[in-house]
Amino acid sequence: MSGPAWPWYVAGPIVGLMVPLSLVIGGRRWGLSSTFRHVCAIASPVKPAFLRYNWKKESWSLFFAAGAVIGGFLAAQWMPNADVPSISPKTIAAIRSLGFEVPRGLVPAEAFSFSHLATWRGFVMVVVGGFLVGFGTRYANGCTSGHAITGVAMREWPSLLATICFFVGGLLMTHVLFGWIF
């Protein structure tokens, strides 16, 4: 069974409707970054103060995260989408100007693959970038999904500010730092 991806105007409202449903029915806010904290609280043999709390009260988020992983796996297995999105000629020219081949997917393999992780550029992109995302998530008290989907929908000023910062950081990386690194 194969078919095209759902268009944004179908998938977006479905995701958007899940926010009020989870709030009204379950009294729960959307977001996944806290799940990592819960896993650490469960698995850590030494518990710093940050991990000493009643994680069982928030165990629903573990099921939410597991559902996202399982759902993604099932969709990839039984609903594969072999259609690679088209990339504009201007974007292809920009990618080539950085010394990359034209990507066969959404990103150049020279920048985002396990074989390039051992290079200093790969290390910066994956390890340092991953650390910065994790640090920023903790510092902002939530991830992009929690702030941008739930917090903005609830008209929370800190979530709007965090979402603006996420986008500014993405634009800065795309238009300034990525070219400097590569």
C-alpha positions, 0 to 999 in steps of 0.5 A, a space after each residue: 500500500 503506497 500513496 502520496 503524503 497527506 497534504 498540509 491542509 489535511 494533516 495540519 488541521 488534524 494535528 491542530 485538533 489534537 491539541 484541544 482534544 488532549 487538553 479537554 479530554 485528558 487535561 494534557 499539554 502536547 510536547 515531547 521534550 519532558 519525556 526524556 526527563 522521565 526516562 532519565 528519572 526512571 533509568 538513572 541509578 543516581 538521582 540529582 534533584 532535577 530527577 527526583 519527582 513523581 514521574 509516574 504522574 506524567 507516565 502518559 507522555 511515555 505512551 505518547 512518545 512510544 505511540 509517535 515512534 511506533 506510528 512513524 515505524 508503521 507508516 514507513 513500513 506500510 505506507 511508504 512514500 517514494 516520491 521525493 519532494 521537488 527542490 527549487 532550482 534556486 535551492 539546488 544552486 545554493 546547495 551546489 555552491 556549498 560544494 554538495 551534490 544535489 540531494 536525493 532526499 531532503 538533505 545532502 548526504 555529505 552533511 547528514 549521514 553516519 559516514 560523515 559523523 567522524 568529520 569535524 563538520 559532521 561532529 559540529 552539525 550532529 553532536 554540537 547541534 544536538 547538544 545545543 538543541 537539547 540545552 535550548 529545549 531545557 532552557 526554554 522549558 519545552 521543545 518546538 512541538 510543546 511551545 509552537 503547537 500547544 503554547 501558541 494555541 493557548 496564547 502563552 507569551 513565553 511560548 510565542 517568544 520561544 517559537 520566534 526564537 526557534 525560527 530566528 535560530 533556524 534562519 540564522 543557521 540556514 543563511 549564515 552558519 551553515 555556509 560558514 561551517 561548510 
